[in-house]
């Protein structure tokens, strides 16, 4: 039996801007390397996922139409909230994974940098992914990238924090709203990140951070018609197959990356505008020119 730590804290789910317990009241014990229970996190049920999707769907149009610079400012504020909890996050990563204390601090620092990078992309990515198209005719043709809608994020087992942040920040800055499921193996960083989101006072429903058992929830997410796209990384073969088979019925976009341990730290791999591209759809507009 795991050795009990003294009065472990129970962390809640972030749904619609509020930290709440799971509707089933279930929790997951988080143990350290010595098999001591150091915390508990909420174990989200399908009803919790439904509430999160409903919240994300309700606010997605207003988030998409918010000024792009303002979206970037909100994401930058989230980076500052993560920085304020830097030591707690590093301790959580080091105690619940194979990461050394130094590696845990690097992961937190990279997560902060990743949020800052996508905060900067919020009002610039359209210039890279869109633009004026050359056409033969008396009109202009412009392509403008627009957000997909509600994006479900499935964090990898490791890195629990940097993987989660990378996968959600890209679609978020483009005007999508997020329903994120933290690492199944190391859920504590995701729970702490959810608290940071609440502290940053991001608009309610824009980011919903859940912890739970992926085996219970992946099929529900894949089949849900109010989820427009899924972003995941380093899934087990069975999990990836479940997502793809579920989404075949409702034709949502699914992006499942394979990213190596060191690649998560590489900004060229994980912080470019091309990470945003799968979660926008191109809208092409034609406008008459002055030519006669």
Residue pairs with C-beta under 8 A, 6 or more apart in sequence:
2 29
2 31
2 35
2 36
2 37
3 34
3 35
3 36
3 37
4 36
4 37
5 32
5 36
5 37
5 38
8 29
8 30
8 37
8 38
8 39
8 40
9 39
9 40
10 21
10 27
10 39
10 40
10 41
10 42
11 39
11 40
11 41
11 42
11 188
11 191
11 192
11 194
11 195
11 211
12 19
12 20
12 21
12 42
12 191
12 194
13 19
13 20
13 21
13 22
13 42
13 44
13 48
13 52
13 194
13 208
13 209
13 210
13 211
14 20
14 194
14 195
14 197
14 198
14 207
14 208
14 209
14 210
15 48
15 51
15 52
15 55
15 208
15 210
16 51
16 52
16 55
16 204
16 205
16 208
17 55
17 198
17 202
17 203
17 204
17 205
18 198
18 204
19 194
19 195
19 198
20 42
21 42
22 42
22 43
22 44
22 45
22 48
22 212
23 45
23 47
23 48
23 51
24 43
24 45
24 47
24 48
26 42
26 43
26 45
27 40
27 41
27 42
27 43
28 40
28 41
28 42
28 43
28 187
28 211
28 212
28 213
29 37
29 40
30 37
30 38
30 39
30 40
30 41
30 96
30 187
30 188
31 37
31 38
31 96
32 38
32 95
32 96
33 95
33 96
38 95
38 96
38 188
39 92
39 188
39 191
41 182
41 187
41 188
41 190
41 191
41 211
42 48
42 191
42 210
42 211
42 212
43 211
43 212
43 213
44 181
44 210
44 211
44 212
44 217
45 212
45 216
46 216
46 217
46 220
48 210
48 212
49 179
49 210
49 217
49 220
49 221
49 224
50 224
52 179
52 208
52 210
53 150
53 152
53 179
53 208
53 224
53 226
53 227
54 226
55 204
55 205
55 208
56 150
56 177
56 178
56 179
56 205
56 206
56 208
57 149
57 150
57 177
57 226
58 205
59 177
59 203
59 204
59 205
59 206
60 147
60 149
60 150
60 175
60 176
60 177
62 203
63 71
63 175
63 176
63 177
63 203
63 206
64 146
64 147
64 175
64 176
65 175
66 175
68 122
68 123
68 126
68 175
69 122
69 123
71 122
71 123
71 172
71 173
71 175
72 119
72 120
72 121
72 122
72 123
72 173
73 119
74 200
74 202
74 203
74 206
75 115
75 118
75 119
75 122
75 169
75 172
75 173
76 115
76 116
76 119
77 200
77 201
77 202
78 115
78 196
78 197
78 200
78 202
79 112
79 115
79 116
79 119
80 200
81 196
81 197
81 199
81 200
82 89
82 108
82 111
82 112
82 115
82 165
82 193
82 196
83 112
84 196
84 199
85 192
85 195
85 196
85 199
86 105
86 108
86 109
86 112
88 192
89 104
89 108
89 111
89 161
89 189
89 192
89 193
90 101
90 104
90 105
90 107
90 108
91 104
92 188
92 189
92 192
93 99
93 104
93 107
93 108
93 159
93 160
93 161
93 186
93 189
94 100
94 101
94 103
94 104
96 160
96 186
96 188
96 189
97 104
97 158
97 159
97 160
97 185
97 186
98 158
99 107
99 158
99 159
106 265
107 159
107 161
107 162
107 264
108 161
110 162
110 264
110 265
111 161
111 162
111 165
113 267
113 271
114 162
114 165
114 166
114 169
114 267
114 270
114 271
115 165
115 169
117 169
117 267
117 271
118 169
118 170
118 172
118 173
118 271
118 276
119 173
121 173
121 273
121 276
122 173
122 174
124 273
125 145
125 173
125 174
125 273
125 276
126 144
126 145
128 273
129 145
129 273
129 276
129 277
129 280
129 282
130 142
130 143
130 144
130 145
130 282
131 142
131 143
132 140
132 141
132 142
133 141
133 142
133 143
133 284
134 141
135 141
135 286
138 288
138 289
138 291
138 292
139 286
139 287
139 288
139 289
140 286
140 287
140 288
140 289
141 284
141 285
141 286
142 284
142 285
142 286
142 287
143 282
143 283
143 284
143 285
144 282
144 283
144 284
144 285
145 174
145 276
145 277
145 280
145 281
145 282
145 283
146 175
146 280
146 281
146 282
146 283
147 171
147 174
147 175
147 176
147 279
147 280
147 281
148 171
148 176
148 228
148 229
148 253
148 279
148 280
148 281
149 176
149 177
149 228
149 229
150 176
150 177
150 178
150 179
150 226
150 227
150 228
150 229
151 168
151 171
151 172
151 176
151 177
151 178
151 179
151 227
151 228
151 229
151 230
151 231
151 279
152 178
152 179
152 180
152 181
152 221
152 224
152 227
152 229
152 230
152 231
153 164
153 167
153 168
153 171
153 178
153 179
153 180
153 181
153 230
153 231
153 232
154 167
154 180
154 181
154 214
154 218
154 221
154 230
154 231
154 232
154 233
154 235
154 239
154 243
155 163
155 164
155 167
155 180
155 181
155 182
155 183
155 190
155 232
155 233
156 163
156 183
156 232
156 233
156 234
156 235
156 259
157 183
157 184
157 185
157 186
157 234
158 183
158 185
158 186
158 261
159 261
159 264
160 182
160 183
160 185
160 186
160 187
160 188
160 189
160 190
161 189
161 190
161 193
162 264
162 265
163 183
163 233
163 234
163 259
163 264
164 180
164 182
164 183
164 189
164 190
164 193
165 193
166 233
166 264
166 270
166 271
166 275
167 180
167 231
167 232
167 233
168 178
168 180
168 207
168 231
170 231
170 275
170 276
170 279
171 178
171 229
171 231
171 276
171 279
172 178
172 206
172 207
173 276
174 276
174 279
174 280
176 228
176 229
176 279
177 205
177 206
177 207
177 208
178 206
178 207
178 208
179 208
179 210
179 221
179 227
180 190
180 207
180 208
180 209
180 210
181 210
181 211
181 212
181 214
181 217
181 221
182 189
182 190
182 191
182 193
182 209
182 210
182 211
182 212
183 189
183 190
184 212
184 213
184 214
184 215
187 211
187 212
190 209
190 210
190 211
191 209
191 211
193 209
194 209
194 211
197 207
197 209
210 217
214 239
215 239
218 239
218 242
218 243
218 246
219 242
219 246
221 227
221 230
221 243
221 246
222 230
222 242
222 243
222 245
222 246
222 247
222 252
223 246
223 249
223 250
224 250
225 250
227 252
228 252
228 253
229 252
229 253
229 254
229 255
229 278
229 279
230 243
230 247
230 252
230 253
230 254
230 255
230 256
231 255
231 278
231 279
232 239
232 240
232 243
232 254
232 255
232 256
232 257
233 256
233 257
233 258
233 259
234 257
234 258
234 259
235 243
235 256
240 256
243 254
243 256
244 254
244 256
247 253
247 254
253 278
253 279
255 278
255 279
259 269
259 270
263 269
263 270
264 270
